Amino acid sequence: MKLLPLESADTIELVASWLAREENYQWLDFGNGQQIISPAVLKIMSQRATHLLRVYTSDDDDTQPIGIVGLENINRKFGTATLWGATGDKSFRTSGYAAYAASKFMSAAFSDLQLTVINTWVVDGNPSQRLVEKLGFRYGGRQRQAHVLGDERRDRLMYDLLAGEHREMRSRRPQRRHSAEGRKRRL
């Protein structure tokens, strides 16, 4: 697995296409309710000091991106930033790559940017809540009805992680999938 900058036009187009899918953008907010971003906006974001974006690859092909992790609202004076991400290739959704990539990405961000705290939020009901907790983020509260999902208002669950609390994952451990029949045999 590699973390790569968004350098080529092809990579930027690919990531923009991921972020234009409802299954991804419904959980995101790039400011003022902006959920879908164009390749041009993504390119600008990748060049701004208030953003840090990396695509991640699989172990089998370290050139083909499968997801993105990013920091936004990077404030070097206060040592803060907000983490977000999306898995683009959904065949890797439960493979552990997103957690591993986010963990390695945060290690570099804490070190290189001298961040004190990284925060994030998850829409109530988003399966990514488990990933955020696996990464060691601590629940800090909720913004009630702060997100619109379709025509429904949902809460945003707020999390943060101090630099001293972060423990980088040393390996990506694929989750074993057991069939219901296999579980019955073990019982």
Disulfide bonds with the S-S distance in Angstrom:
none
